[in-house]
Amino acid sequence: MKKAKSVALCATLLLAASASAQLYPERSIRMVIPYTPGGNIDGVARRILNEWIGPFGQQIVVDNRGGAGGTIGTEIVAKGPGNGYTILYGNIGPLAIGPHVYKNLGYDVFKDFAPVTLATISPFMLFVSTKVPVSSVKELIAYARERPGKLNYASSGVASGLHLTSELFAQVAKLELVHVPFKGIGPALPAIASGQIHLLTYPPSGAAPHVSSGLLRPLMVAGNKRSPRFPDSPTAAELGMPSFDSISWHAILAPAGTPAAAIQKLQQTFRTA
C-alpha cells in the first residue's frame, strides 16, 4: 500500500513538473545586460529582443548593470535565482577574459551558470575619430609614433574585449597608446565626438551608426576576413599584421540550477527568432 502511494505521489509530481514546463514562462523575464545603454552589446541585445519576444510569448525586460568590464552585472545573474526568470546577455569580457584577470571575481563561470545559447560572433575592427587627421592604418601608425603617449583609446572597462584588443593593436604596431576606460561605450561617445578620445576597437555592427554620422572612420578588420558592413576596409592580414586577430561574441546564460525545461524553451524560441 505504501509503495502504491509512493508511486502515485511520484506520478503526480512528474505531471505537475510537466505542466509547469509547458506553462513556462508565466510572467516576464529579466535579462541583465552587464553594460550601460547605448553601446554595441546593449544595441544588439535589444534588436534580438524585438524578434525574440514574439515566439517567447512574454516580455523580456532589460536591466542594464554596467561597470567593471561587465563583471558587476554578470555577478548579479550568477547569484540570482535559478528559476528561469533571470538571464544574462553576456560576452567575451566577463565570461572569458575576466576569470583570467581578476582574483576575486565573485562568480565561477563553470559552476554558477547554465549555458543557453551563443547569440552573435563578430571580428573587432579598428576605428579612428574623424578628428584625427589620418585615413589609413599606415598614416595612423606614423602619426602615433610621432606622438608617443599622446593618443588614447576608449574601452568598456579594464580587461574587457575592447581593452585587450586595443592593447593587442598597440603591441603589434609598436605604439604607445593610453587606455581610457568607461562603464560602456555609450558614455564614451561624447568624448569621441569632441576628439578627446582618438581610437576605438569595436564590432562593425555597433560602430556602423557612428561611421554614418561622421563620428568614426573605419581603418582595419582585426583578422583575415573583410567585414560586409565595411568592405573597403582592409584586414590586418592584408596589411601584414596577421597577429592582430580578435573576435567578439555574445552569449545568453542563466543561473545554475535553472530548470532544463526553461533552458530548452529559451533555446527553442531563440532559434525561432
Helices and strands as residue ranges (DSSP letters): H 2-23, E 29-33, H 40-56, E 60-64, G 68-70, H 71-78, E 86-91, H 92-92, I 93-97, H 98-101, E 113-123, E 125-129, H 137-145, E 152-155, H 161-173, E 178-181, H 185-194, E 199-202, H 204-212, E 216-221, E 247-255, H 260-272
